[in-house]
Amino acid sequence: MPDELVRQVRDRVGRNQFSHYVNDAVAERLRHDLLSELIAELETEHGQVPDEIRAETSRLWPGDADG
């Protein structure tokens, strides 16, 4: 890990919480990667979500990353 990144993490969480912070970040990235793989698999099997359904979910949940 680059020294500057290590310093920024330690400045944010303190020396004793560094491993916990990095562990949480890696776990979150892994969940994100697995979710992306699942989405790709579902889109291959069932096709993409139709635009009208995407529009409806954007209306129901404003602030979504895709909306």
CHARMM internal coordinates of N, CA and C (Angstrom, degrees):
IC EDIT
DIST 1 N 1 CA 1.4478
DIST 1 CA 1 C 1.5297
ANGL 1 N 1 CA 1 C 107.18
DIST 1 C 2 N 1.3159
ANGL 1 CA 1 C 2 N 117.64
DIHE 1 N 1 CA 1 C 2 N 135.72
DIST 2 N 2 CA 1.4643
ANGL 1 C 2 N 2 CA 120.09
DIHE 1 CA 1 C 2 N 2 CA 179.86
DIST 2 CA 2 C 1.5412
ANGL 2 N 2 CA 2 C 111.82
DIHE 1 C 2 N 2 CA 2 C -59.71
DIST 2 C 3 N 1.3275
ANGL 2 CA 2 C 3 N 115.37
DIHE 2 N 2 CA 2 C 3 N 142.04
DIST 3 N 3 CA 1.4650
ANGL 2 C 3 N 3 CA 121.21
DIHE 2 CA 2 C 3 N 3 CA -178.08
DIST 3 CA 3 C 1.5277
ANGL 3 N 3 CA 3 C 112.67
DIHE 2 C 3 N 3 CA 3 C -54.52
DIST 3 C 4 N 1.3234
ANGL 3 CA 3 C 4 N 116.93
DIHE 3 N 3 CA 3 C 4 N -40.87
DIST 4 N 4 CA 1.4682
ANGL 3 C 4 N 4 CA 120.23
DIHE 3 CA 3 C 4 N 4 CA -178.45
DIST 4 CA 4 C 1.5196
ANGL 4 N 4 CA 4 C 111.12
DIHE 3 C 4 N 4 CA 4 C -64.20
DIST 4 C 5 N 1.3199
ANGL 4 CA 4 C 5 N 117.01
DIHE 4 N 4 CA 4 C 5 N -38.82
DIST 5 N 5 CA 1.4599
ANGL 4 C 5 N 5 CA 120.45
DIHE 4 CA 4 C 5 N 5 CA 177.96
DIST 5 CA 5 C 1.5208
ANGL 5 N 5 CA 5 C 110.77
DIHE 4 C 5 N 5 CA 5 C -67.16
DIST 5 C 6 N 1.3128
ANGL 5 CA 5 C 6 N 117.40
DIHE 5 N 5 CA 5 C 6 N -41.70
DIST 6 N 6 CA 1.4702
ANGL 5 C 6 N 6 CA 121.73
DIHE 5 CA 5 C 6 N 6 CA 175.84
DIST 6 CA 6 C 1.5221
ANGL 6 N 6 CA 6 C 109.93
DIHE 5 C 6 N 6 CA 6 C -58.27
DIST 6 C 7 N 1.3246
ANGL 6 CA 6 C 7 N 116.60
DIHE 6 N 6 CA 6 C 7 N -45.80
DIST 7 N 7 CA 1.4673
ANGL 6 C 7 N 7 CA 120.58
DIHE 6 CA 6 C 7 N 7 CA 180.00
DIST 7 CA 7 C 1.5241
ANGL 7 N 7 CA 7 C 111.24
DIHE 6 C 7 N 7 CA 7 C -61.43
DIST 7 C 8 N 1.3190
ANGL 7 CA 7 C 8 N 117.03
DIHE 7 N 7 CA 7 C 8 N -43.25
DIST 8 N 8 CA 1.4634
ANGL 7 C 8 N 8 CA 120.14
DIHE 7 CA 7 C 8 N 8 CA -178.99
DIST 8 CA 8 C 1.5287
ANGL 8 N 8 CA 8 C 111.31
DIHE 7 C 8 N 8 CA 8 C -63.61
DIST 8 C 9 N 1.3298
ANGL 8 CA 8 C 9 N 116.82
DIHE 8 N 8 CA 8 C 9 N -41.60
DIST 9 N 9 CA 1.4661
ANGL 8 C 9 N 9 CA 119.74
DIHE 8 CA 8 C 9 N 9 CA 178.55
DIST 9 CA 9 C 1.5236
ANGL 9 N 9 CA 9 C 109.99
DIHE 8 C 9 N 9 CA 9 C -65.33
DIST 9 C 10 N 1.3209
ANGL 9 CA 9 C 10 N 117.23
DIHE 9 N 9 CA 9 C 10 N -46.93
DIST 10 N 10 CA 1.4699
ANGL 9 C 10 N 10 CA 120.16
DIHE 9 CA 9 C 10 N 10 CA -179.99
DIST 10 CA 10 C 1.5214
ANGL 10 N 10 CA 10 C 111.52
DIHE 9 C 10 N 10 CA 10 C -61.86
DIST 10 C 11 N 1.3333
ANGL 10 CA 10 C 11 N 117.46
DIHE 10 N 10 CA 10 C 11 N -39.03
DIST 11 N 11 CA 1.4676
ANGL 10 C 11 N 11 CA 120.52
DIHE 10 CA 10 C 11 N 11 CA 177.03
DIST 11 CA 11 C 1.5243
ANGL 11 N 11 CA 11 C 111.23
DIHE 10 C 11 N 11 CA 11 C -62.30
DIST 11 C 12 N 1.3135
ANGL 11 CA 11 C 12 N 116.28
DIHE 11 N 11 CA 11 C 12 N -34.03
DIST 12 N 12 CA 1.4627
ANGL 11 C 12 N 12 CA 120.91
DIHE 11 CA 11 C 12 N 12 CA -177.05
DIST 12 CA 12 C 1.5248
ANGL 12 N 12 CA 12 C 111.96
DIHE 11 C 12 N 12 CA 12 C -79.32
DIST 12 C 13 N 1.3330
ANGL 12 CA 12 C 13 N 118.04
DIHE 12 N 12 CA 12 C 13 N -42.71
DIST 13 N 13 CA 1.4658
ANGL 12 C 13 N 13 CA 120.34
DIHE 12 CA 12 C 13 N 13 CA -170.51
DIST 13 CA 13 C 1.5214
ANGL 13 N 13 CA 13 C 114.31
DIHE 12 C 13 N 13 CA 13 C -115.76
DIST 13 C 14 N 1.3081
ANGL 13 CA 13 C 14 N 117.45
DIHE 13 N 13 CA 13 C 14 N -9.74
DIST 14 N 14 CA 1.4567
ANGL 13 C 14 N 14 CA 119.75
DIHE 13 CA 13 C 14 N 14 CA -176.85
DIST 14 CA 14 C 1.5169
ANGL 14 N 14 CA 14 C 111.28
DIHE 13 C 14 N 14 CA 14 C 88.29
DIST 14 C 15 N 1.2911
ANGL 14 CA 14 C 15 N 115.58
DIHE 14 N 14 CA 14 C 15 N 158.15
DIST 15 N 15 CA 1.4651
ANGL 14 C 15 N 15 CA 121.28
DIHE 14 CA 14 C 15 N 15 CA -174.96
DIST 15 CA 15 C 1.5333
ANGL 15 N 15 CA 15 C 112.33
DIHE 14 C 15 N 15 CA 15 C -63.30
DIST 15 C 16 N 1.3196
ANGL 15 CA 15 C 16 N 117.58
DIHE 15 N 15 CA 15 C 16 N -38.47
DIST 16 N 16 CA 1.4663
ANGL 15 C 16 N 16 CA 120.83
DIHE 15 CA 15 C 16 N 16 CA -174.74
DIST 16 CA 16 C 1.5251
ANGL 16 N 16 CA 16 C 113.91
DIHE 15 C 16 N 16 CA 16 C -73.62
DIST 16 C 17 N 1.3138
ANGL 16 CA 16 C 17 N 118.05
DIHE 16 N 16 CA 16 C 17 N -16.74
DIST 17 N 17 CA 1.4660
ANGL 16 C 17 N 17 CA 121.38
DIHE 16 CA 16 C 17 N 17 CA -178.35
DIST 17 CA 17 C 1.5207
ANGL 17 N 17 CA 17 C 113.20
DIHE 16 C 17 N 17 CA 17 C -105.53
DIST 17 C 18 N 1.3293
ANGL 17 CA 17 C 18 N 117.00
DIHE 17 N 17 CA 17 C 18 N 4.76
DIST 18 N 18 CA 1.4552
ANGL 17 C 18 N 18 CA 121.28
DIHE 17 CA 17 C 18 N 18 CA -175.65
DIST 18 CA 18 C 1.5334
ANGL 18 N 18 CA 18 C 111.85
DIHE 17 C 18 N 18 CA 18 C -56.94
DIST 18 C 19 N 1.3140
ANGL 18 CA 18 C 19 N 117.34
DIHE 18 N 18 CA 18 C 19 N -52.49
DIST 19 N 19 CA 1.4682
ANGL 18 C 19 N 19 CA 120.99
DIHE 18 CA 18 C 19 N 19 CA -177.64
DIST 19 CA 19 C 1.5209
ANGL 19 N 19 CA 19 C 111.49
DIHE 18 C 19 N 19 CA 19 C -61.42
DIST 19 C 20 N 1.3196
ANGL 19 CA 19 C 20 N 117.01
DIHE 19 N 19 CA 19 C 20 N -40.34
DIST 20 N 20 CA 1.4658
ANGL 19 C 20 N 20 CA 121.26
DIHE 19 CA 19 C 20 N 20 CA 178.60
DIST 20 CA 20 C 1.5321
ANGL 20 N 20 CA 20 C 110.27
DIHE 19 C 20 N 20 CA 20 C -62.07
DIST 20 C 21 N 1.3206
ANGL 20 CA 20 C 21 N 116.16
DIHE 20 N 20 CA 20 C 21 N -44.38
DIST 21 N 21 CA 1.4629
ANGL 20 C 21 N 21 CA 121.37
DIHE 20 CA 20 C 21 N 21 CA -179.73
DIST 21 CA 21 C 1.5279
ANGL 21 N 21 CA 21 C 110.84
DIHE 20 C 21 N 21 CA 21 C -62.11
DIST 21 C 22 N 1.3351
ANGL 21 CA 21 C 22 N 116.46
DIHE 21 N 21 CA 21 C 22 N -46.98
DIST 22 N 22 CA 1.4615
ANGL 21 C 22 N 22 CA 121.02
DIHE 21 CA 21 C 22 N 22 CA 179.96
DIST 22 CA 22 C 1.5219
ANGL 22 N 22 CA 22 C 110.23
DIHE 21 C 22 N 22 CA 22 C -65.51
DIST 22 C 23 N 1.3190
ANGL 22 CA 22 C 23 N 117.81
DIHE 22 N 22 CA 22 C 23 N -41.89
DIST 23 N 23 CA 1.4649
ANGL 22 C 23 N 23 CA 121.63
DIHE 22 CA 22 C 23 N 23 CA 177.54
DIST 23 CA 23 C 1.5310
ANGL 23 N 23 CA 23 C 110.89
DIHE 22 C 23 N 23 CA 23 C -58.12
DIST 23 C 24 N 1.3276
ANGL 23 CA 23 C 24 N 116.55
DIHE 23 N 23 CA 23 C 24 N -46.37
DIST 24 N 24 CA 1.4701
ANGL 23 C 24 N 24 CA 120.25
DIHE 23 CA 23 C 24 N 24 CA 178.95
DIST 24 CA 24 C 1.5250
ANGL 24 N 24 CA 24 C 111.53
DIHE 23 C 24 N 24 CA 24 C -62.54
DIST 24 C 25 N 1.3351
ANGL 24 CA 24 C 25 N 117.00
DIHE 24 N 24 CA 24 C 25 N -39.97
DIST 25 N 25 CA 1.4640
ANGL 24 C 25 N 25 CA 120.96
DIHE 24 CA 24 C 25 N 25 CA 179.88
DIST 25 CA 25 C 1.5300
ANGL 25 N 25 CA 25 C 110.85
DIHE 24 C 25 N 25 CA 25 C -64.93
DIST 25 C 26 N 1.3233
ANGL 25 CA 25 C 26 N 116.90
DIHE 25 N 25 CA 25 C 26 N -42.90
DIST 26 N 26 CA 1.4642
ANGL 25 C 26 N 26 CA 120.70
DIHE 25 CA 25 C 26 N 26 CA 179.37
DIST 26 CA 26 C 1.5302
ANGL 26 N 26 CA 26 C 110.18
DIHE 25 C 26 N 26 CA 26 C -66.08
DIST 26 C 27 N 1.3140
ANGL 26 CA 26 C 27 N 117.36
DIHE 26 N 26 CA 26 C 27 N -42.48
DIST 27 N 27 CA 1.4666
ANGL 26 C 27 N 27 CA 120.92
DIHE 26 CA 26 C 27 N 27 CA 178.81
DIST 27 CA 27 C 1.5259
ANGL 27 N 27 CA 27 C 110.66
DIHE 26 C 27 N 27 CA 27 C -61.95
DIST 27 C 28 N 1.3343
ANGL 27 CA 27 C 28 N 117.31
DIHE 27 N 27 CA 27 C 28 N -41.83
DIST 28 N 28 CA 1.4575
ANGL 27 C 28 N 28 CA 120.58
DIHE 27 CA 27 C 28 N 28 CA 178.76
DIST 28 CA 28 C 1.5291
ANGL 28 N 28 CA 28 C 110.77
DIHE 27 C 28 N 28 CA 28 C -64.69
DIST 28 C 29 N 1.3116
ANGL 28 CA 28 C 29 N 117.37
DIHE 28 N 28 CA 28 C 29 N -42.43
DIST 29 N 29 CA 1.4688
ANGL 28 C 29 N 29 CA 121.22
DIHE 28 CA 28 C 29 N 29 CA 179.03
DIST 29 CA 29 C 1.5282
ANGL 29 N 29 CA 29 C 110.44
DIHE 28 C 29 N 29 CA 29 C -63.27
DIST 29 C 30 N 1.3299
ANGL 29 CA 29 C 30 N 116.90
DIHE 29 N 29 CA 29 C 30 N -41.44
DIST 30 N 30 CA 1.4601
ANGL 29 C 30 N 30 CA 120.49
DIHE 29 CA 29 C 30 N 30 CA 178.70
DIST 30 CA 30 C 1.5266
ANGL 30 N 30 CA 30 C 110.79
DIHE 29 C 30 N 30 CA 30 C -62.59
DIST 30 C 31 N 1.3435
ANGL 30 CA 30 C 31 N 117.30
DIHE 30 N 30 CA 30 C 31 N -44.38
DIST 31 N 31 CA 1.4786
ANGL 30 C 31 N 31 CA 120.19
DIHE 30 CA 30 C 31 N 31 CA 177.06
DIST 31 CA 31 C 1.5284
ANGL 31 N 31 CA 31 C 110.14
DIHE 30 C 31 N 31 CA 31 C -59.51
DIST 31 C 32 N 1.3143
ANGL 31 CA 31 C 32 N 116.63
DIHE 31 N 31 CA 31 C 32 N -42.16
DIST 32 N 32 CA 1.4628
ANGL 31 C 32 N 32 CA 121.22
DIHE 31 CA 31 C 32 N 32 CA 179.78
DIST 32 CA 32 C 1.5264
ANGL 32 N 32 CA 32 C 110.39
DIHE 31 C 32 N 32 CA 32 C -63.15
DIST 32 C 33 N 1.3306
ANGL 32 CA 32 C 33 N 117.21
DIHE 32 N 32 CA 32 C 33 N -46.05
DIST 33 N 33 CA 1.4616
ANGL 32 C 33 N 33 CA 121.02
DIHE 32 CA 32 C 33 N 33 CA 179.00
DIST 33 CA 33 C 1.5255
ANGL 33 N 33 CA 33 C 111.49
DIHE 32 C 33 N 33 CA 33 C -60.80
DIST 33 C 34 N 1.3359
ANGL 33 CA 33 C 34 N 116.65
DIHE 33 N 33 CA 33 C 34 N -44.73
DIST 34 N 34 CA 1.4632
ANGL 33 C 34 N 34 CA 120.50
DIHE 33 CA 33 C 34 N 34 CA 179.93
DIST 34 CA 34 C 1.5216
ANGL 34 N 34 CA 34 C 111.33
DIHE 33 C 34 N 34 CA 34 C -64.44
DIST 34 C 35 N 1.3202
ANGL 34 CA 34 C 35 N 117.07
DIHE 34 N 34 CA 34 C 35 N -39.54
DIST 35 N 35 CA 1.4619
ANGL 34 C 35 N 35 CA 120.92
DIHE 34 CA 34 C 35 N 35 CA 177.39
DIST 35 CA 35 C 1.5237
ANGL 35 N 35 CA 35 C 110.64
DIHE 34 C 35 N 35 CA 35 C -64.57
DIST 35 C 36 N 1.3190
ANGL 35 CA 35 C 36 N 117.02
DIHE 35 N 35 CA 35 C 36 N -41.52
DIST 36 N 36 CA 1.4721
ANGL 35 C 36 N 36 CA 120.47
DIHE 35 CA 35 C 36 N 36 CA 177.40
DIST 36 CA 36 C 1.5131
ANGL 36 N 36 CA 36 C 111.06
DIHE 35 C 36 N 36 CA 36 C -61.68
DIST 36 C 37 N 1.3289
ANGL 36 CA 36 C 37 N 116.87
DIHE 36 N 36 CA 36 C 37 N -40.66
DIST 37 N 37 CA 1.4683
ANGL 36 C 37 N 37 CA 120.68
DIHE 36 CA 36 C 37 N 37 CA 177.37
DIST 37 CA 37 C 1.5230
ANGL 37 N 37 CA 37 C 111.08
DIHE 36 C 37 N 37 CA 37 C -64.14
DIST 37 C 38 N 1.3277
ANGL 37 CA 37 C 38 N 117.30
DIHE 37 N 37 CA 37 C 38 N -40.85
DIST 38 N 38 CA 1.4592
ANGL 37 C 38 N 38 CA 120.90
DIHE 37 CA 37 C 38 N 38 CA 178.36
DIST 38 CA 38 C 1.5255
ANGL 38 N 38 CA 38 C 110.81
DIHE 37 C 38 N 38 CA 38 C -64.35
DIST 38 C 39 N 1.3215
ANGL 38 CA 38 C 39 N 117.05
DIHE 38 N 38 CA 38 C 39 N -43.46
DIST 39 N 39 CA 1.4649
ANGL 38 C 39 N 39 CA 120.36
DIHE 38 CA 38 C 39 N 39 CA 178.29
DIST 39 CA 39 C 1.5192
ANGL 39 N 39 CA 39 C 110.66
DIHE 38 C 39 N 39 CA 39 C -59.94
DIST 39 C 40 N 1.3255
ANGL 39 CA 39 C 40 N 116.79
DIHE 39 N 39 CA 39 C 40 N -45.08
DIST 40 N 40 CA 1.4668
ANGL 39 C 40 N 40 CA 120.36
DIHE 39 CA 39 C 40 N 40 CA 179.04
DIST 40 CA 40 C 1.5229
ANGL 40 N 40 CA 40 C 111.03
DIHE 39 C 40 N 40 CA 40 C -61.40
DIST 40 C 41 N 1.3264
ANGL 40 CA 40 C 41 N 116.41
DIHE 40 N 40 CA 40 C 41 N -42.06
DIST 41 N 41 CA 1.4717
ANGL 40 C 41 N 41 CA 120.52
DIHE 40 CA 40 C 41 N 41 CA 178.79
DIST 41 CA 41 C 1.5286
ANGL 41 N 41 CA 41 C 111.05
DIHE 40 C 41 N 41 CA 41 C -63.40
DIST 41 C 42 N 1.3247
ANGL 41 CA 41 C 42 N 116.70
DIHE 41 N 41 CA 41 C 42 N -44.42
DIST 42 N 42 CA 1.4674
ANGL 41 C 42 N 42 CA 120.03
DIHE 41 CA 41 C 42 N 42 CA 179.95
DIST 42 CA 42 C 1.5208
ANGL 42 N 42 CA 42 C 111.76
DIHE 41 C 42 N 42 CA 42 C -66.45
DIST 42 C 43 N 1.3463
ANGL 42 CA 42 C 43 N 116.95
DIHE 42 N 42 CA 42 C 43 N -37.80
DIST 43 N 43 CA 1.4579
ANGL 42 C 43 N 43 CA 119.59
DIHE 42 CA 42 C 43 N 43 CA 177.95
DIST 43 CA 43 C 1.5274
ANGL 43 N 43 CA 43 C 110.97
DIHE 42 C 43 N 43 CA 43 C -67.08
DIST 43 C 44 N 1.3257
ANGL 43 CA 43 C 44 N 117.02
DIHE 43 N 43 CA 43 C 44 N -35.44
DIST 44 N 44 CA 1.4622
ANGL 43 C 44 N 44 CA 120.32
DIHE 43 CA 43 C 44 N 44 CA 176.73
DIST 44 CA 44 C 1.5251
ANGL 44 N 44 CA 44 C 110.12
DIHE 43 C 44 N 44 CA 44 C -65.29
DIST 44 C 45 N 1.3208
ANGL 44 CA 44 C 45 N 115.79
DIHE 44 N 44 CA 44 C 45 N -41.73
DIST 45 N 45 CA 1.4679
ANGL 44 C 45 N 45 CA 120.54
DIHE 44 CA 44 C 45 N 45 CA -176.81
DIST 45 CA 45 C 1.5260
ANGL 45 N 45 CA 45 C 112.69
DIHE 44 C 45 N 45 CA 45 C -76.04
DIST 45 C 46 N 1.3538
ANGL 45 CA 45 C 46 N 116.82
DIHE 45 N 45 CA 45 C 46 N -40.22
DIST 46 N 46 CA 1.4689
ANGL 45 C 46 N 46 CA 120.38
DIHE 45 CA 45 C 46 N 46 CA -170.75
DIST 46 CA 46 C 1.5219
ANGL 46 N 46 CA 46 C 114.12
DIHE 45 C 46 N 46 CA 46 C -117.71
DIST 46 C 47 N 1.3096
ANGL 46 CA 46 C 47 N 117.74
DIHE 46 N 46 CA 46 C 47 N -6.41
DIST 47 N 47 CA 1.4651
ANGL 46 C 47 N 47 CA 120.41
DIHE 46 CA 46 C 47 N 47 CA -175.63
DIST 47 CA 47 C 1.5163
ANGL 47 N 47 CA 47 C 110.93
DIHE 46 C 47 N 47 CA 47 C 87.96
DIST 47 C 48 N 1.3162
ANGL 47 CA 47 C 48 N 115.43
DIHE 47 N 47 CA 47 C 48 N 168.69
DIST 48 N 48 CA 1.4551
ANGL 47 C 48 N 48 CA 120.57
DIHE 47 CA 47 C 48 N 48 CA 179.93
DIST 48 CA 48 C 1.5244
ANGL 48 N 48 CA 48 C 110.78
DIHE 47 C 48 N 48 CA 48 C -72.64
DIST 48 C 49 N 1.3063
ANGL 48 CA 48 C 49 N 115.56
DIHE 48 N 48 CA 48 C 49 N 156.73
DIST 49 N 49 CA 1.4541
ANGL 48 C 49 N 49 CA 121.25
DIHE 48 CA 48 C 49 N 49 CA 176.71
DIST 49 CA 49 C 1.5295
ANGL 49 N 49 CA 49 C 107.68
DIHE 48 C 49 N 49 CA 49 C -66.96
DIST 49 C 50 N 1.3353
ANGL 49 CA 49 C 50 N 117.32
DIHE 49 N 49 CA 49 C 50 N 129.51
DIST 50 N 50 CA 1.4659
ANGL 49 C 50 N 50 CA 120.25
DIHE 49 CA 49 C 50 N 50 CA -179.33
DIST 50 CA 50 C 1.5305
ANGL 50 N 50 CA 50 C 112.07
DIHE 49 C 50 N 50 CA 50 C -59.74
DIST 50 C 51 N 1.3309
ANGL 50 CA 50 C 51 N 115.30
DIHE 50 N 50 CA 50 C 51 N 148.62
DIST 51 N 51 CA 1.4699
ANGL 50 C 51 N 51 CA 121.45
DIHE 50 CA 50 C 51 N 51 CA -178.20
DIST 51 CA 51 C 1.5195
ANGL 51 N 51 CA 51 C 112.72
DIHE 50 C 51 N 51 CA 51 C -56.10
DIST 51 C 52 N 1.3377
ANGL 51 CA 51 C 52 N 117.65
DIHE 51 N 51 CA 51 C 52 N -37.14
DIST 52 N 52 CA 1.4715
ANGL 51 C 52 N 52 CA 119.58
DIHE 51 CA 51 C 52 N 52 CA -178.27
DIST 52 CA 52 C 1.5389
ANGL 52 N 52 CA 52 C 111.04
DIHE 51 C 52 N 52 CA 52 C -66.77
DIST 52 C 53 N 1.3038
ANGL 52 CA 52 C 53 N 117.30
DIHE 52 N 52 CA 52 C 53 N -33.96
DIST 53 N 53 CA 1.4739
ANGL 52 C 53 N 53 CA 119.88
DIHE 52 CA 52 C 53 N 53 CA 176.98
DIST 53 CA 53 C 1.5225
ANGL 53 N 53 CA 53 C 110.21
DIHE 52 C 53 N 53 CA 53 C -72.95
DIST 53 C 54 N 1.3351
ANGL 53 CA 53 C 54 N 116.88
DIHE 53 N 53 CA 53 C 54 N -39.19
DIST 54 N 54 CA 1.4719
ANGL 53 C 54 N 54 CA 119.89
DIHE 53 CA 53 C 54 N 54 CA 175.36
DIST 54 CA 54 C 1.5287
ANGL 54 N 54 CA 54 C 110.66
DIHE 53 C 54 N 54 CA 54 C -60.13
DIST 54 C 55 N 1.3327
ANGL 54 CA 54 C 55 N 116.58
DIHE 54 N 54 CA 54 C 55 N -42.12
DIST 55 N 55 CA 1.4668
ANGL 54 C 55 N 55 CA 120.84
DIHE 54 CA 54 C 55 N 55 CA 179.55
DIST 55 CA 55 C 1.5291
ANGL 55 N 55 CA 55 C 110.42
DIHE 54 C 55 N 55 CA 55 C -63.64
DIST 55 C 56 N 1.3205
ANGL 55 CA 55 C 56 N 116.67
DIHE 55 N 55 CA 55 C 56 N -41.67
DIST 56 N 56 CA 1.4689
ANGL 55 C 56 N 56 CA 120.71
DIHE 55 CA 55 C 56 N 56 CA 179.58
DIST 56 CA 56 C 1.5277
ANGL 56 N 56 CA 56 C 111.34
DIHE 55 C 56 N 56 CA 56 C -64.35
DIST 56 C 57 N 1.3179
ANGL 56 CA 56 C 57 N 117.40
DIHE 56 N 56 CA 56 C 57 N -43.53
DIST 57 N 57 CA 1.4744
ANGL 56 C 57 N 57 CA 118.88
DIHE 56 CA 56 C 57 N 57 CA 179.58
DIST 57 CA 57 C 1.5221
ANGL 57 N 57 CA 57 C 110.72
DIHE 56 C 57 N 57 CA 57 C -67.63
DIST 57 C 58 N 1.3306
ANGL 57 CA 57 C 58 N 117.53
DIHE 57 N 57 CA 57 C 58 N -34.32
DIST 58 N 58 CA 1.4682
ANGL 57 C 58 N 58 CA 119.81
DIHE 57 CA 57 C 58 N 58 CA 176.03
DIST 58 CA 58 C 1.5246
ANGL 58 N 58 CA 58 C 111.10
DIHE 57 C 58 N 58 CA 58 C -64.54
DIST 58 C 59 N 1.3250
ANGL 58 CA 58 C 59 N 115.60
DIHE 58 N 58 CA 58 C 59 N -35.90
DIST 59 N 59 CA 1.4696
ANGL 58 C 59 N 59 CA 119.66
DIHE 58 CA 58 C 59 N 59 CA 177.89
DIST 59 CA 59 C 1.5225
ANGL 59 N 59 CA 59 C 110.43
DIHE 58 C 59 N 59 CA 59 C -69.09
DIST 59 C 60 N 1.3359
ANGL 59 CA 59 C 60 N 116.45
DIHE 59 N 59 CA 59 C 60 N -42.13
DIST 60 N 60 CA 1.4741
ANGL 59 C 60 N 60 CA 120.78
DIHE 59 CA 59 C 60 N 60 CA -177.97
DIST 60 CA 60 C 1.5212
ANGL 60 N 60 CA 60 C 112.81
DIHE 59 C 60 N 60 CA 60 C -73.68
DIST 60 C 61 N 1.3472
ANGL 60 CA 60 C 61 N 117.49
DIHE 60 N 60 CA 60 C 61 N -32.80
DIST 61 N 61 CA 1.4610
ANGL 60 C 61 N 61 CA 121.98
DIHE 60 CA 60 C 61 N 61 CA -178.40
DIST 61 CA 61 C 1.5232
ANGL 61 N 61 CA 61 C 109.71
DIHE 60 C 61 N 61 CA 61 C -125.58
DIST 61 C 62 N 1.3312
ANGL 61 CA 61 C 62 N 117.86
DIHE 61 N 61 CA 61 C 62 N 72.70
DIST 62 N 62 CA 1.4701
ANGL 61 C 62 N 62 CA 119.81
DIHE 61 CA 61 C 62 N 62 CA 179.67
DIST 62 CA 62 C 1.5239
ANGL 62 N 62 CA 62 C 109.93
DIHE 61 C 62 N 62 CA 62 C -61.56
DIST 62 C 63 N 1.3204
ANGL 62 CA 62 C 63 N 114.29
DIHE 62 N 62 CA 62 C 63 N 148.59
DIST 63 N 63 CA 1.4654
ANGL 62 C 63 N 63 CA 119.28
DIHE 62 CA 62 C 63 N 63 CA -179.47
DIST 63 CA 63 C 1.5057
ANGL 63 N 63 CA 63 C 112.85
DIHE 62 C 63 N 63 CA 63 C 92.68
DIST 63 C 64 N 1.3350
ANGL 63 CA 63 C 64 N 117.68
DIHE 63 N 63 CA 63 C 64 N -3.48
DIST 64 N 64 CA 1.4611
ANGL 63 C 64 N 64 CA 121.70
DIHE 63 CA 63 C 64 N 64 CA 176.07
DIST 64 CA 64 C 1.5165
ANGL 64 N 64 CA 64 C 108.68
DIHE 63 C 64 N 64 CA 64 C -60.06
DIST 64 C 65 N 1.3282
ANGL 64 CA 64 C 65 N 117.13
DIHE 64 N 64 CA 64 C 65 N 149.94
DIST 65 N 65 CA 1.4661
ANGL 64 C 65 N 65 CA 122.49
DIHE 64 CA 64 C 65 N 65 CA -177.49
DIST 65 CA 65 C 1.5252
ANGL 65 N 65 CA 65 C 112.27
DIHE 64 C 65 N 65 CA 65 C -57.12
DIST 65 C 66 N 1.3347
ANGL 65 CA 65 C 66 N 117.31
DIHE 65 N 65 CA 65 C 66 N -32.11
DIST 66 N 66 CA 1.4630
ANGL 65 C 66 N 66 CA 119.87
DIHE 65 CA 65 C 66 N 66 CA -179.48
DIST 66 CA 66 C 1.5223
ANGL 66 N 66 CA 66 C 113.04
DIHE 65 C 66 N 66 CA 66 C -90.31
DIST 66 C 67 N 1.3236
ANGL 66 CA 66 C 67 N 116.79
DIHE 66 N 66 CA 66 C 67 N -9.96
DIST 67 N 67 CA 1.4589
ANGL 66 C 67 N 67 CA 118.76
DIHE 66 CA 66 C 67 N 67 CA -174.78
DIST 67 CA 67 C 1.4110
ANGL 67 N 67 CA 67 C 112.23
DIHE 66 C 67 N 67 CA 67 C -101.16
END
COOR INIT
IC SEED 1 N 1 CA 1 C
IC BUILD
